Amino acid sequence: MTEKTITICGKEVGLTYCYATEIAFKDLSDGDITDFMQEAVESIQQQRMPDVKKSLYLIIAAHMAYTQAKGISEPAVKDSDLMTAATPDEVGTALGTIIALRAEFYHVPSGEPEDKPEPDGKKGKGKRKNA
C-alpha cells in the first residue's frame, strides 16, 4: 500500500494505491484500471484532460481505499464535492499523485538478480542433490 495526502476542495484528502483501489475502481467504473492508467498518461502527455468521469472514479476509489485502511468512517470528500467544487488543477494533481502511487506500489527493483555462487566455487556441475 502506498499513500499520500493532498488538498482537494479545501480539505486534506488521503489517497492510497493498493488492490482495494483497483477493486473499487472496477466496481465504480466497470472498467480496468490498467487501461485507464494508460489512457490517462497518454492524455496528460498530449496536454489534455483524461475522461473526467473515470478520473473522478479513480480519485474516489483511492480515497475509499485510504479510509478503509485507516478505519475512517466518513470520507473527507464525496463524489458530489469532486463533481461540483474540485478545480481542474486539483483533479490533475490527484491524478498525478495516484499515478505516482501506482508506480511506487508496483515498483520492481532494477537489474537482474545475481546467482548465488556454489559453496565449492563450482556452478551447476556434478549431480543434483536428490537425483
Residue pairs with C-beta under 8 A, 6 or more apart in sequence:
1 16
1 17
1 18
1 65
1 69
1 105
2 16
2 17
2 18
2 101
2 102
2 104
2 105
3 14
3 15
3 16
3 17
3 66
3 69
3 101
4 14
4 15
4 97
4 100
4 101
5 12
5 13
5 14
5 15
6 12
6 13
6 15
6 93
6 94
6 97
7 13
7 90
8 59
8 76
8 77
8 81
8 82
8 86
8 90
8 91
8 93
8 94
9 77
9 81
9 82
9 85
9 86
9 90
11 76
11 77
11 81
12 76
13 63
13 66
13 76
13 77
13 94
14 63
14 66
14 67
14 70
14 72
14 76
15 59
15 62
15 63
15 66
15 94
15 97
15 98
15 101
16 62
16 63
16 65
16 66
16 69
16 101
17 62
17 65
17 98
17 101
17 102
17 104
17 105
18 65
18 69
18 105
20 64
20 65
20 68
20 69
21 33
21 61
21 62
21 64
21 65
21 98
22 33
22 61
24 60
24 61
24 64
24 65
25 31
25 33
25 36
25 57
25 58
25 61
26 32
26 33
28 57
28 60
28 61
29 36
29 53
29 54
29 57
31 54
33 58
33 61
36 50
36 51
36 54
36 58
37 99
37 102
39 50
39 51
39 54
40 50
40 54
40 55
40 58
40 95
40 99
41 99
43 49
43 50
43 51
44 50
44 92
44 95
44 96
49 55
49 88
49 91
49 92
50 95
52 91
55 91
55 94
55 95
56 79
56 82
56 83
56 86
56 91
58 95
58 98
59 82
59 91
59 94
59 95
59 98
60 79
60 82
62 94
62 98
62 101
63 75
63 76
63 77
64 75
66 72
67 73
67 74
67 75
77 86
82 91
86 94
115 123
117 123
118 124
118 125
